Amino acid sequence: MKPITFSREETRALVGEIQEYFREELDQDIGALPAEMLMRFFGEKMGAYFYNRGVYDAQELITKRMESLSYDVFALEQPTKHLR
């Protein structure tokens, strides 16, 4: 799997989220560098789990849509004397 990378803007946003979490939930301040290091750690060690969950969810959605599409196609069938 290709490593997960973020743009500079995305990295800033993620770092801000981590800093806010530490402030609100843990009542601690964390600097930008430690927050970015933590973000990279989670990305490297756990990112694949979150990525795979997204892939599984997408597969489920596609399967459901294909099934629905199949029913829609069969609904277009015209009546004939021929039986399948």
PyMOL Python script that loads the backbone (N, CA, C, O; Angstrom):
from pymol import cmd

cmd.read_pdbstr("""\
ATOM      1  N   MET A   1       0.838  -1.175   0.000  1.00  0.00           N
ATOM      2  CA  MET A   1       0.000   0.000   0.000  1.00  0.00           C
ATOM      3  C   MET A   1       0.884   1.240   0.000  1.00  0.00           C
ATOM      4  O   MET A   1       1.893   1.308   0.702  1.00  0.00           O
ATOM      5  N   LYS A   2       0.493   2.187  -0.779  1.00  0.00           N
ATOM      6  CA  LYS A   2       1.192   3.471  -0.838  1.00  0.00           C
ATOM      7  C   LYS A   2       0.984   4.213   0.482  1.00  0.00           C
ATOM      8  O   LYS A   2      -0.133   4.235   1.001  1.00  0.00           O
ATOM      9  N   PRO A   3       2.033   4.818   1.034  1.00  0.00           N
ATOM     10  CA  PRO A   3       1.869   5.543   2.305  1.00  0.00           C
ATOM     11  C   PRO A   3       0.825   6.655   2.184  1.00  0.00           C
ATOM     12  O   PRO A   3       0.698   7.305   1.147  1.00  0.00           O
ATOM     13  N   ILE A   4       0.094   6.849   3.259  1.00  0.00           N
ATOM     14  CA  ILE A   4      -0.904   7.914   3.296  1.00  0.00           C
ATOM     15  C   ILE A   4      -0.171   9.226   3.533  1.00  0.00           C
ATOM     16  O   ILE A   4       0.594   9.360   4.488  1.00  0.00           O
ATOM     17  N   THR A   5      -0.413  10.189   2.657  1.00  0.00           N
ATOM     18  CA  THR A   5       0.213  11.496   2.807  1.00  0.00           C
ATOM     19  C   THR A   5      -0.868  12.570   2.793  1.00  0.00           C
ATOM     20  O   THR A   5      -1.944  12.389   2.224  1.00  0.00           O
ATOM     21  N   PHE A   6      -0.556  13.681   3.426  1.00  0.00           N
ATOM     22  CA  PHE A   6      -1.486  14.797   3.501  1.00  0.00           C
ATOM     23  C   PHE A   6      -0.802  16.057   2.988  1.00  0.00           C
ATOM     24  O   PHE A   6       0.410  16.225   3.119  1.00  0.00           O
ATOM     25  N   SER A   7      -1.595  16.923   2.411  1.00  0.00           N
ATOM     26  CA  SER A   7      -1.069  18.217   1.972  1.00  0.00           C
ATOM     27  C   SER A   7      -0.695  19.032   3.208  1.00  0.00           C
ATOM     28  O   SER A   7      -1.050  18.675   4.332  1.00  0.00           O
ATOM     29  N   ARG A   8       0.015  20.114   2.990  1.00  0.00           N
ATOM     30  CA  ARG A   8       0.401  20.994   4.087  1.00  0.00           C
ATOM     31  C   ARG A   8      -0.840  21.512   4.807  1.00  0.00           C
ATOM     32  O   ARG A   8      -0.861  21.578   6.036  1.00  0.00           O
ATOM     33  N   GLU A   9      -1.881  21.882   4.045  1.00  0.00           N
ATOM     34  CA  GLU A   9      -3.115  22.394   4.655  1.00  0.00           C
ATOM     35  C   GLU A   9      -3.810  21.305   5.477  1.00  0.00           C
ATOM     36  O   GLU A   9      -4.291  21.569   6.579  1.00  0.00           O
ATOM     37  N   GLU A  10      -3.861  20.089   4.943  1.00  0.00           N
ATOM     38  CA  GLU A  10      -4.485  18.986   5.687  1.00  0.00           C
ATOM     39  C   GLU A  10      -3.704  18.689   6.958  1.00  0.00           C
ATOM     40  O   GLU A  10      -4.293  18.456   8.013  1.00  0.00           O
ATOM     41  N   THR A  11      -2.378  18.698   6.858  1.00  0.00           N
ATOM     42  CA  THR A  11      -1.543  18.456   8.032  1.00  0.00           C
ATOM     43  C   THR A  11      -1.807  19.508   9.101  1.00  0.00           C
ATOM     44  O   THR A  11      -1.943  19.174  10.279  1.00  0.00           O
ATOM     45  N   ARG A  12      -1.880  20.775   8.701  1.00  0.00           N
ATOM     46  CA  ARG A  12      -2.180  21.842   9.670  1.00  0.00           C
ATOM     47  C   ARG A  12      -3.537  21.609  10.334  1.00  0.00           C
ATOM     48  O   ARG A  12      -3.682  21.783  11.544  1.00  0.00           O
ATOM     49  N   ALA A  13      -4.524  21.216   9.535  1.00  0.00           N
ATOM     50  CA  ALA A  13      -5.860  20.975  10.096  1.00  0.00           C
ATOM     51  C   ALA A  13      -5.832  19.806  11.079  1.00  0.00           C
ATOM     52  O   ALA A  13      -6.432  19.884  12.151  1.00  0.00           O
ATOM     53  N   LEU A  14      -5.147  18.732  10.725  1.00  0.00           N
ATOM     54  CA  LEU A  14      -5.062  17.564  11.616  1.00  0.00           C
ATOM     55  C   LEU A  14      -4.317  17.898  12.896  1.00  0.00           C
ATOM     56  O   LEU A  14      -4.731  17.494  13.983  1.00  0.00           O
ATOM     57  N   VAL A  15      -3.228  18.628  12.773  1.00  0.00           N
ATOM     58  CA  VAL A  15      -2.462  19.050  13.948  1.00  0.00           C
ATOM     59  C   VAL A  15      -3.348  19.896  14.859  1.00  0.00           C
ATOM     60  O   VAL A  15      -3.328  19.731  16.079  1.00  0.00           O
ATOM     61  N   GLY A  16      -4.120  20.795  14.270  1.00  0.00           N
ATOM     62  CA  GLY A  16      -5.047  21.610  15.055  1.00  0.00           C
ATOM     63  C   GLY A  16      -6.087  20.768  15.778  1.00  0.00           C
ATOM     64  O   GLY A  16      -6.433  21.050  16.925  1.00  0.00           O
ATOM     65  N   GLU A  17      -6.586  19.733  15.109  1.00  0.00           N
ATOM     66  CA  GLU A  17      -7.565  18.832  15.746  1.00  0.00           C
ATOM     67  C   GLU A  17      -6.933  18.105  16.936  1.00  0.00           C
ATOM     68  O   GLU A  17      -7.560  17.961  17.986  1.00  0.00           O
ATOM     69  N   ILE A  18      -5.705  17.655  16.768  1.00  0.00           N
ATOM     70  CA  ILE A  18      -5.012  16.960  17.860  1.00  0.00           C
ATOM     71  C   ILE A  18      -4.778  17.918  19.027  1.00  0.00           C
ATOM     72  O   ILE A  18      -5.002  17.562  20.184  1.00  0.00           O
ATOM     73  N   GLN A  19      -4.335  19.109  18.724  1.00  0.00           N
ATOM     74  CA  GLN A  19      -4.101  20.096  19.784  1.00  0.00           C
ATOM     75  C   GLN A  19      -5.406  20.418  20.522  1.00  0.00           C
ATOM     76  O   GLN A  19      -5.422  20.526  21.748  1.00  0.00           O
ATOM     77  N   GLU A  20      -6.481  20.569  19.775  1.00  0.00           N
ATOM     78  CA  GLU A  20      -7.777  20.853  20.397  1.00  0.00           C
ATOM     79  C   GLU A  20      -8.233  19.692  21.276  1.00  0.00           C
ATOM     80  O   GLU A  20      -8.757  19.906  22.369  1.00  0.00           O
ATOM     81  N   TYR A  21      -8.035  18.471  20.800  1.00  0.00           N
ATOM     82  CA  TYR A  21      -8.406  17.289  21.590  1.00  0.00           C
ATOM     83  C   TYR A  21      -7.644  17.275  22.913  1.00  0.00           C
ATOM     84  O   TYR A  21      -8.238  17.079  23.973  1.00  0.00           O
ATOM     85  N   PHE A  22      -6.342  17.480  22.850  1.00  0.00           N
ATOM     86  CA  PHE A  22      -5.530  17.479  24.069  1.00  0.00           C
ATOM     87  C   PHE A  22      -5.991  18.571  25.029  1.00  0.00           C
ATOM     88  O   PHE A  22      -6.055  18.358  26.239  1.00  0.00           O
ATOM     89  N   ARG A  23      -6.310  19.737  24.479  1.00  0.00           N
ATOM     90  CA  ARG A  23      -6.749  20.859  25.317  1.00  0.00           C
ATOM     91  C   ARG A  23      -8.095  20.551  25.978  1.00  0.00           C
ATOM     92  O   ARG A  23      -8.247  20.722  27.187  1.00  0.00           O
ATOM     93  N   GLU A  24      -9.070  20.097  25.186  1.00  0.00           N
ATOM     94  CA  GLU A  24     -10.426  19.912  25.698  1.00  0.00           C
ATOM     95  C   GLU A  24     -10.600  18.628  26.512  1.00  0.00           C
ATOM     96  O   GLU A  24     -11.275  18.633  27.542  1.00  0.00           O
ATOM     97  N   GLU A  25     -10.004  17.547  26.061  1.00  0.00           N
ATOM     98  CA  GLU A  25     -10.238  16.256  26.708  1.00  0.00           C
ATOM     99  C   GLU A  25      -9.223  15.923  27.795  1.00  0.00           C
ATOM    100  O   GLU A  25      -9.550  15.256  28.777  1.00  0.00           O
ATOM    101  N   LEU A  26      -7.997  16.390  27.613  1.00  0.00           N
ATOM    102  CA  LEU A  26      -6.938  16.030  28.557  1.00  0.00           C
ATOM    103  C   LEU A  26      -6.448  17.211  29.372  1.00  0.00           C
ATOM    104  O   LEU A  26      -5.603  17.063  30.256  1.00  0.00           O
ATOM    105  N   ASP A  27      -6.987  18.392  29.068  1.00  0.00           N
ATOM    106  CA  ASP A  27      -6.594  19.614  29.768  1.00  0.00           C
ATOM    107  C   ASP A  27      -5.083  19.805  29.725  1.00  0.00           C
ATOM    108  O   ASP A  27      -4.457  20.158  30.725  1.00  0.00           O
ATOM    109  N   GLN A  28      -4.502  19.561  28.533  1.00  0.00           N
ATOM    110  CA  GLN A  28      -3.062  19.719  28.324  1.00  0.00           C
ATOM    111  C   GLN A  28      -2.824  20.446  27.015  1.00  0.00           C
ATOM    112  O   GLN A  28      -3.592  20.313  26.063  1.00  0.00           O
ATOM    113  N   ASP A  29      -1.758  21.209  26.984  1.00  0.00           N
ATOM    114  CA  ASP A  29      -1.348  21.839  25.737  1.00  0.00           C
ATOM    115  C   ASP A  29      -0.286  20.960  25.095  1.00  0.00           C
ATOM    116  O   ASP A  29       0.578  20.411  25.779  1.00  0.00           O
ATOM    117  N   ILE A  30      -0.357  20.832  23.780  1.00  0.00           N
ATOM    118  CA  ILE A  30       0.637  20.064  23.031  1.00  0.00           C
ATOM    119  C   ILE A  30       1.078  20.956  21.872  1.00  0.00           C
ATOM    120  O   ILE A  30       0.254  21.576  21.200  1.00  0.00           O
ATOM    121  N   GLY A  31       2.369  21.007  21.656  1.00  0.00           N
ATOM    122  CA  GLY A  31       2.908  21.835  20.588  1.00  0.00           C
ATOM    123  C   GLY A  31       2.607  21.252  19.213  1.00  0.00           C
ATOM    124  O   GLY A  31       2.177  20.106  19.085  1.00  0.00           O
ATOM    125  N   ALA A  32       2.843  22.064  18.196  1.00  0.00           N
ATOM    126  CA  ALA A  32       2.568  21.649  16.823  1.00  0.00           C
ATOM    127  C   ALA A  32       3.451  20.473  16.407  1.00  0.00           C
ATOM    128  O   ALA A  32       2.972  19.544  15.756  1.00  0.00           O
ATOM    129  N   LEU A  33       4.730  20.501  16.775  1.00  0.00           N
ATOM    130  CA  LEU A  33       5.636  19.421  16.376  1.00  0.00           C
ATOM    131  C   LEU A  33       5.250  18.085  17.020  1.00  0.00           C
ATOM    132  O   LEU A  33       5.147  17.086  16.308  1.00  0.00           O
ATOM    133  N   PRO A  34       5.031  18.030  18.346  1.00  0.00           N
ATOM    134  CA  PRO A  34       4.590  16.758  18.926  1.00  0.00           C
ATOM    135  C   PRO A  34       3.247  16.294  18.363  1.00  0.00           C
ATOM    136  O   PRO A  34       3.033  15.096  18.180  1.00  0.00           O
ATOM    137  N   ALA A  35       2.346  17.233  18.089  1.00  0.00           N
ATOM    138  CA  ALA A  35       1.050  16.856  17.512  1.00  0.00           C
ATOM    139  C   ALA A  35       1.235  16.264  16.123  1.00  0.00           C
ATOM    140  O   ALA A  35       0.572  15.288  15.770  1.00  0.00           O
ATOM    141  N   GLU A  36       2.133  16.847  15.330  1.00  0.00           N
ATOM    142  CA  GLU A  36       2.389  16.307  13.986  1.00  0.00           C
ATOM    143  C   GLU A  36       3.065  14.944  14.077  1.00  0.00           C
ATOM    144  O   GLU A  36       2.771  14.052  13.281  1.00  0.00           O
ATOM    145  N   MET A  37       3.958  14.778  15.027  1.00  0.00           N
ATOM    146  CA  MET A  37       4.612  13.478  15.227  1.00  0.00           C
ATOM    147  C   MET A  37       3.579  12.423  15.614  1.00  0.00           C
ATOM    148  O   MET A  37       3.635  11.290  15.136  1.00  0.00           O
ATOM    149  N   LEU A  38       2.639  12.796  16.480  1.00  0.00           N
ATOM    150  CA  LEU A  38       1.577  11.880  16.884  1.00  0.00           C
ATOM    151  C   LEU A  38       0.695  11.527  15.690  1.00  0.00           C
ATOM    152  O   LEU A  38       0.319  10.368  15.514  1.00  0.00           O
ATOM    153  N   MET A  39       0.366  12.522  14.872  1.00  0.00           N
ATOM    154  CA  MET A  39      -0.437  12.292  13.675  1.00  0.00           C
ATOM    155  C   MET A  39       0.274  11.311  12.748  1.00  0.00           C
ATOM    156  O   MET A  39      -0.350  10.376  12.247  1.00  0.00           O
ATOM    157  N   ARG A  40       1.566  11.512  12.514  1.00  0.00           N
ATOM    158  CA  ARG A  40       2.326  10.631  11.631  1.00  0.00           C
ATOM    159  C   ARG A  40       2.411   9.217  12.201  1.00  0.00           C
ATOM    160  O   ARG A  40       2.326   8.238  11.460  1.00  0.00           O
ATOM    161  N   PHE A  41       2.581   9.114  13.539  1.00  0.00           N
ATOM    162  CA  PHE A  41       2.611   7.803  14.184  1.00  0.00           C
ATOM    163  C   PHE A  41       1.307   7.048  13.940  1.00  0.00           C
ATOM    164  O   PHE A  41       1.318   5.891  13.522  1.00  0.00           O
ATOM    165  N   PHE A  42       0.180   7.719  14.206  1.00  0.00           N
ATOM    166  CA  PHE A  42      -1.107   7.059  13.993  1.00  0.00           C
ATOM    167  C   PHE A  42      -1.311   6.716  12.523  1.00  0.00           C
ATOM    168  O   PHE A  42      -1.851   5.658  12.200  1.00  0.00           O
ATOM    169  N   GLY A  43      -0.887   7.596  11.644  1.00  0.00           N
ATOM    170  CA  GLY A  43      -1.018   7.329  10.218  1.00  0.00           C
ATOM    171  C   GLY A  43      -0.241   6.098   9.795  1.00  0.00           C
ATOM    172  O   GLY A  43      -0.745   5.265   9.042  1.00  0.00           O
ATOM    173  N   GLU A  44       0.998   5.983  10.285  1.00  0.00           N
ATOM    174  CA  GLU A  44       1.850   4.853   9.922  1.00  0.00           C
ATOM    175  C   GLU A  44       1.391   3.550  10.568  1.00  0.00           C
ATOM    176  O   GLU A  44       1.394   2.504   9.919  1.00  0.00           O
ATOM    177  N   LYS A  45       1.001   3.603  11.823  1.00  0.00           N
ATOM    178  CA  LYS A  45       0.674   2.382  12.565  1.00  0.00           C
ATOM    179  C   LYS A  45      -0.785   1.956  12.428  1.00  0.00           C
ATOM    180  O   LYS A  45      -1.077   0.760  12.467  1.00  0.00           O
ATOM    181  N   MET A  46      -1.706   2.907  12.270  1.00  0.00           N
ATOM    182  CA  MET A  46      -3.122   2.564  12.268  1.00  0.00           C
ATOM    183  C   MET A  46      -3.873   3.041  11.039  1.00  0.00           C
ATOM    184  O   MET A  46      -5.039   2.696  10.846  1.00  0.00           O
ATOM    185  N   GLY A  47      -3.220   3.821  10.220  1.00  0.00           N
ATOM    186  CA  GLY A  47      -3.883   4.365   9.035  1.00  0.00           C
ATOM    187  C   GLY A  47      -4.484   3.298   8.137  1.00  0.00           C
ATOM    188  O   GLY A  47      -5.573   3.484   7.593  1.00  0.00           O
ATOM    189  N   ALA A  48      -3.783   2.178   7.978  1.00  0.00           N
ATOM    190  CA  ALA A  48      -4.285   1.107   7.104  1.00  0.00           C
ATOM    191  C   ALA A  48      -5.608   0.539   7.619  1.00  0.00           C
ATOM    192  O   ALA A  48      -6.460   0.147   6.821  1.00  0.00           O
ATOM    193  N   TYR A  49      -5.791   0.489   8.922  1.00  0.00           N
ATOM    194  CA  TYR A  49      -7.051  -0.016   9.481  1.00  0.00           C
ATOM    195  C   TYR A  49      -8.223   0.884   9.083  1.00  0.00           C
ATOM    196  O   TYR A  49      -9.280   0.404   8.673  1.00  0.00           O
ATOM    197  N   PHE A  50      -8.016   2.194   9.213  1.00  0.00           N
ATOM    198  CA  PHE A  50      -9.062   3.148   8.845  1.00  0.00           C
ATOM    199  C   PHE A  50      -9.287   3.147   7.338  1.00  0.00           C
ATOM    200  O   PHE A  50     -10.425   3.207   6.871  1.00  0.00           O
ATOM    201  N   TYR A  51      -8.208   3.078   6.590  1.00  0.00           N
ATOM    202  CA  TYR A  51      -8.300   3.031   5.127  1.00  0.00           C
ATOM    203  C   TYR A  51      -9.086   1.798   4.685  1.00  0.00           C
ATOM    204  O   TYR A  51      -9.988   1.891   3.852  1.00  0.00           O
ATOM    205  N   ASN A  52      -8.734   0.641   5.252  1.00  0.00           N
ATOM    206  CA  ASN A  52      -9.433  -0.597   4.884  1.00  0.00           C
ATOM    207  C   ASN A  52     -10.907  -0.539   5.244  1.00  0.00           C
ATOM    208  O   ASN A  52     -11.744  -1.050   4.500  1.00  0.00           O
ATOM    209  N   ARG A  53     -11.239   0.074   6.373  1.00  0.00           N
ATOM    210  CA  ARG A  53     -12.649   0.215   6.754  1.00  0.00           C
ATOM    211  C   ARG A  53     -13.385   1.010   5.686  1.00  0.00           C
ATOM    212  O   ARG A  53     -14.512   0.671   5.326  1.00  0.00           O
ATOM    213  N   GLY A  54     -12.762   2.058   5.180  1.00  0.00           N
ATOM    214  CA  GLY A  54     -13.353   2.841   4.098  1.00  0.00           C
ATOM    215  C   GLY A  54     -13.533   2.014   2.833  1.00  0.00           C
ATOM    216  O   GLY A  54     -14.548   2.129   2.146  1.00  0.00           O
ATOM    217  N   VAL A  55     -12.538   1.177   2.527  1.00  0.00           N
ATOM    218  CA  VAL A  55     -12.638   0.301   1.353  1.00  0.00           C
ATOM    219  C   VAL A  55     -13.799  -0.677   1.533  1.00  0.00           C
ATOM    220  O   VAL A  55     -14.585  -0.881   0.608  1.00  0.00           O
ATOM    221  N   TYR A  56     -13.911  -1.277   2.710  1.00  0.00           N
ATOM    222  CA  TYR A  56     -15.003  -2.232   2.965  1.00  0.00           C
ATOM    223  C   TYR A  56     -16.361  -1.546   2.843  1.00  0.00           C
ATOM    224  O   TYR A  56     -17.293  -2.103   2.261  1.00  0.00           O
ATOM    225  N   ASP A  57     -16.471  -0.342   3.389  1.00  0.00           N
ATOM    226  CA  ASP A  57     -17.730   0.398   3.298  1.00  0.00           C
ATOM    227  C   ASP A  57     -18.063   0.715   1.843  1.00  0.00           C
ATOM    228  O   ASP A  57     -19.221   0.623   1.436  1.00  0.00           O
ATOM    229  N   ALA A  58     -17.054   1.085   1.062  1.00  0.00           N
ATOM    230  CA  ALA A  58     -17.273   1.376  -0.356  1.00  0.00           C
ATOM    231  C   ALA A  58     -17.696   0.117  -1.108  1.00  0.00           C
ATOM    232  O   ALA A  58     -18.585   0.172  -1.958  1.00  0.00           O
ATOM    233  N   GLN A  59     -17.066  -1.016  -0.801  1.00  0.00           N
ATOM    234  CA  GLN A  59     -17.442  -2.275  -1.444  1.00  0.00           C
ATOM    235  C   GLN A  59     -18.895  -2.628  -1.144  1.00  0.00           C
ATOM    236  O   GLN A  59     -19.632  -3.051  -2.035  1.00  0.00           O
ATOM    237  N   GLU A  60     -19.304  -2.455   0.103  1.00  0.00           N
ATOM    238  CA  GLU A  60     -20.683  -2.748   0.491  1.00  0.00           C
ATOM    239  C   GLU A  60     -21.659  -1.843  -0.261  1.00  0.00           C
ATOM    240  O   GLU A  60     -22.689  -2.306  -0.749  1.00  0.00           O
ATOM    241  N   LEU A  61     -21.337  -0.568  -0.350  1.00  0.00           N
ATOM    242  CA  LEU A  61     -22.181   0.378  -1.063  1.00  0.00           C
ATOM    243  C   LEU A  61     -22.294   0.003  -2.539  1.00  0.00           C
ATOM    244  O   LEU A  61     -23.391   0.002  -3.099  1.00  0.00           O
ATOM    245  N   ILE A  62     -21.172  -0.313  -3.164  1.00  0.00           N
ATOM    246  CA  ILE A  62     -21.178  -0.689  -4.582  1.00  0.00           C
ATOM    247  C   ILE A  62     -21.988  -1.957  -4.798  1.00  0.00           C
ATOM    248  O   ILE A  62     -22.745  -2.043  -5.765  1.00  0.00           O
ATOM    249  N   THR A  63     -21.845  -2.941  -3.923  1.00  0.00           N
ATOM    250  CA  THR A  63     -22.606  -4.186  -4.043  1.00  0.00           C
ATOM    251  C   THR A  63     -24.099  -3.915  -3.961  1.00  0.00           C
ATOM    252  O   THR A  63     -24.871  -4.448  -4.758  1.00  0.00           O
ATOM    253  N   LYS A  64     -24.513  -3.090  -3.005  1.00  0.00           N
ATOM    254  CA  LYS A  64     -25.936  -2.759  -2.864  1.00  0.00           C
ATOM    255  C   LYS A  64     -26.451  -2.013  -4.088  1.00  0.00           C
ATOM    256  O   LYS A  64     -27.553  -2.283  -4.565  1.00  0.00           O
ATOM    257  N   ARG A  65     -25.657  -1.076  -4.596  1.00  0.00           N
ATOM    258  CA  ARG A  65     -26.077  -0.304  -5.772  1.00  0.00           C
ATOM    259  C   ARG A  65     -26.181  -1.201  -7.003  1.00  0.00           C
ATOM    260  O   ARG A  65     -27.103  -1.051  -7.805  1.00  0.00           O
ATOM    261  N   MET A  66     -25.245  -2.125  -7.154  1.00  0.00           N
ATOM    262  CA  MET A  66     -25.270  -3.039  -8.303  1.00  0.00           C
ATOM    263  C   MET A  66     -26.494  -3.950  -8.227  1.00  0.00           C
ATOM    264  O   MET A  66     -27.128  -4.229  -9.244  1.00  0.00           O
ATOM    265  N   GLU A  67     -26.820  -4.409  -7.031  1.00  0.00           N
ATOM    266  CA  GLU A  67     -28.000  -5.244  -6.849  1.00  0.00           C
ATOM    267  C   GLU A  67     -29.255  -4.459  -7.217  1.00  0.00           C
ATOM    268  O   GLU A  67     -30.129  -4.970  -7.917  1.00  0.00           O
ATOM    269  N   SER A  68     -29.343  -3.228  -6.747  1.00  0.00           N
ATOM    270  CA  SER A  68     -30.480  -2.378  -7.062  1.00  0.00           C
ATOM    271  C   SER A  68     -30.556  -2.109  -8.559  1.00  0.00           C
ATOM    272  O   SER A  68     -31.641  -2.121  -9.140  1.00  0.00           O
ATOM    273  N   LEU A  69     -29.416  -1.869  -9.179  1.00  0.00           N
ATOM    274  CA  LEU A  69     -29.367  -1.635 -10.611  1.00  0.00           C
ATOM    275  C   LEU A  69     -29.835  -2.864 -11.377  1.00  0.00           C
ATOM    276  O   LEU A  69     -30.535  -2.748 -12.383  1.00  0.00           O
ATOM    277  N   SER A  70     -29.447  -4.034 -10.901  1.00  0.00           N
ATOM    278  CA  SER A  70     -29.871  -5.282 -11.539  1.00  0.00           C
ATOM    279  C   SER A  70     -31.398  -5.406 -11.515  1.00  0.00           C
ATOM    280  O   SER A  70     -32.002  -5.788 -12.517  1.00  0.00           O
ATOM    281  N   TYR A  71     -32.015  -5.091 -10.390  1.00  0.00           N
ATOM    282  CA  TYR A  71     -33.486  -5.119 -10.304  1.00  0.00           C
ATOM    283  C   TYR A  71     -34.105  -4.103 -11.261  1.00  0.00           C
ATOM    284  O   TYR A  71     -35.118  -4.386 -11.900  1.00  0.00           O
ATOM    285  N   ASP A  72     -33.503  -2.933 -11.359  1.00  0.00           N
ATOM    286  CA  ASP A  72     -34.012  -1.901 -12.265  1.00  0.00           C
ATOM    287  C   ASP A  72     -33.949  -2.366 -13.721  1.00  0.00           C
ATOM    288  O   ASP A  72     -34.867  -2.111 -14.500  1.00  0.00           O
ATOM    289  N   VAL A  73     -32.867  -3.045 -14.078  1.00  0.00           N
ATOM    290  CA  VAL A  73     -32.730  -3.546 -15.447  1.00  0.00           C
ATOM    291  C   VAL A  73     -33.792  -4.614 -15.728  1.00  0.00           C
ATOM    292  O   VAL A  73     -34.423  -4.591 -16.785  1.00  0.00           O
ATOM    293  N   PHE A  74     -33.993  -5.529 -14.813  1.00  0.00           N
ATOM    294  CA  PHE A  74     -35.015  -6.562 -15.015  1.00  0.00           C
ATOM    295  C   PHE A  74     -36.422  -5.958 -15.081  1.00  0.00           C
ATOM    296  O   PHE A  74     -37.300  -6.522 -15.735  1.00  0.00           O
ATOM    297  N   ALA A  75     -36.645  -4.843 -14.427  1.00  0.00           N
ATOM    298  CA  ALA A  75     -37.949  -4.181 -14.466  1.00  0.00           C
ATOM    299  C   ALA A  75     -38.256  -3.643 -15.865  1.00  0.00           C
ATOM    300  O   ALA A  75     -39.417  -3.396 -16.192  1.00  0.00           O
ATOM    301  N   LEU A  76     -37.230  -3.462 -16.684  1.00  0.00           N
ATOM    302  CA  LEU A  76     -37.424  -2.987 -18.055  1.00  0.00           C
ATOM    303  C   LEU A  76     -37.891  -4.096 -18.999  1.00  0.00           C
ATOM    304  O   LEU A  76     -38.315  -3.829 -20.124  1.00  0.00           O
ATOM    305  N   GLU A  77     -37.809  -5.318 -18.536  1.00  0.00           N
ATOM    306  CA  GLU A  77     -38.174  -6.462 -19.382  1.00  0.00           C
ATOM    307  C   GLU A  77     -39.636  -6.358 -19.815  1.00  0.00           C
ATOM    308  O   GLU A  77     -40.519  -6.039 -19.018  1.00  0.00           O
ATOM    309  N   GLN A  78     -39.859  -6.630 -21.065  1.00  0.00           N
ATOM    310  CA  GLN A  78     -41.208  -6.594 -21.642  1.00  0.00           C
ATOM    311  C   GLN A  78     -41.807  -7.999 -21.591  1.00  0.00           C
ATOM    312  O   GLN A  78     -41.079  -8.981 -21.733  1.00  0.00           O
ATOM    313  N   PRO A  79     -43.123  -8.109 -21.391  1.00  0.00           N
ATOM    314  CA  PRO A  79     -43.760  -9.424 -21.351  1.00  0.00           C
ATOM    315  C   PRO A  79     -43.744 -10.096 -22.727  1.00  0.00           C
ATOM    316  O   PRO A  79     -44.004  -9.457 -23.747  1.00  0.00           O
ATOM    317  N   THR A  80     -43.441 -11.372 -22.737  1.00  0.00           N
ATOM    318  CA  THR A  80     -43.481 -12.187 -23.962  1.00  0.00           C
ATOM    319  C   THR A  80     -44.069 -13.539 -23.632  1.00  0.00           C
ATOM    320  O   THR A  80     -44.302 -13.846 -22.462  1.00  0.00           O
ATOM    321  N   LYS A  81     -44.314 -14.355 -24.647  1.00  0.00           N
ATOM    322  CA  LYS A  81     -44.811 -15.717 -24.416  1.00  0.00           C
ATOM    323  C   LYS A  81     -43.680 -16.652 -24.016  1.00  0.00           C
ATOM    324  O   LYS A  81     -43.916 -17.757 -23.529  1.00  0.00           O
ATOM    325  N   HIS A  82     -42.459 -16.202 -24.224  1.00  0.00           N
ATOM    326  CA  HIS A  82     -41.298 -17.016 -23.866  1.00  0.00           C
ATOM    327  C   HIS A  82     -41.046 -16.935 -22.364  1.00  0.00           C
ATOM    328  O   HIS A  82     -41.013 -15.849 -21.786  1.00  0.00           O
ATOM    329  N   LEU A  83     -40.873 -18.076 -21.752  1.00  0.00           N
ATOM    330  CA  LEU A  83     -40.564 -18.107 -20.320  1.00  0.00           C
ATOM    331  C   LEU A  83     -39.078 -18.392 -20.147  1.00  0.00           C
ATOM    332  O   LEU A  83     -38.500 -19.181 -20.896  1.00  0.00           O
ATOM    333  N   ARG A  84     -38.499 -17.788 -19.219  1.00  0.00           N
ATOM    334  CA  ARG A  84     -37.090 -18.044 -18.970  1.00  0.00           C
ATOM    335  C   ARG A  84     -36.913 -19.329 -18.260  1.00  0.00           C
ATOM    336  O   ARG A  84     -35.784 -19.719 -17.961  1.00  0.00           O
TER     337      ARG A  84
END
""", "prot")
cmd.dss("prot")
cmd.show_as("cartoon", "prot")
cmd.util.cbc("prot")
cmd.orient("prot")
